[in-house]
Amino acid sequence: MKHVPETGREVSITAGGYPPAALHVMTWNIRRRIPGQLTHRADRWATRAPLIREALSQLRPTILGVQEALPEQTAFLQQVLGPSHRFVGWGRGRHHTGEATPVFYDTTQLELIDWRQQALSDTPEVPGSVSWGNLFPRAFVAATFRHRATGTRFLVFNTHLDPLSRRSRLRSARAIRDHIRTTQLPAVVTGDVNAHQNSATFRAFTSGNVLTDTWSVAAGHLTAEWGTFPNYRAPRPGGKRIDWILSTPDWQVHRAGINARQYAGAWASDHLSVHALLIPPGETGNDELHDR
């Protein structure tokens, strides 16, 4: 990611130029593939796939939490990111089918230690189980990594909370927060939470100082604070951020940004991607490197 002034929504967020210890964390709801006859041209996967390819070829995140990925879309993302990246996570359905929330990671920077996927329900070990008012299964993927450059071990949670049930979002947020509270590791949460920054869901995630909103605590911003669900329209400054990157307070948030750029004159998804440059606990950033 490159430090640039906040001059408009065509801000470039690209790889390189940031402190060596920094992790480029990205979350993006890529919009599940809908049959062409059921949607408009801008929403079709055939239209958007080349735009997602262009975006990820430029952005090259260290960690990418994806939402709404069907199996063929996950395979496409793996092909785009190439052999340097791998992923963990499978479909949220009973037989690990359907939409997934995979975590992609750069193997040149991170070593995968362990990972798991759990349903967000009263029976978290039962794939595809539902509770708390959501009609469709919800889940999280949790992966433990070791940062090769610093030796830091940390957790990444990626999720997609229910858009209709406030109760489900609250219970899900508390479940993820409580998982993090019981660990002794730094943690990062990526996801489409379907709730804005002034919501009860936000308060559930951040209560007890377990997690902080990286946008709010960032030392600097790469972009304006765009609403993250423009739905193929021009994004609004100061709009609702329903896609978040949260972290435990021991991370230093060097920069944060929301990518409101079009590719080839069109939108790659109905959501904007959200970015944070995170410095592992005990390390320091270097603004001179960042501003090259």
Order of alpha helices (4+ residues) and beta strands (2+ residues): beta-alpha-beta-alpha-beta-beta-beta-beta-beta-alpha-beta-alpha-beta-alpha-beta-beta-beta-alpha
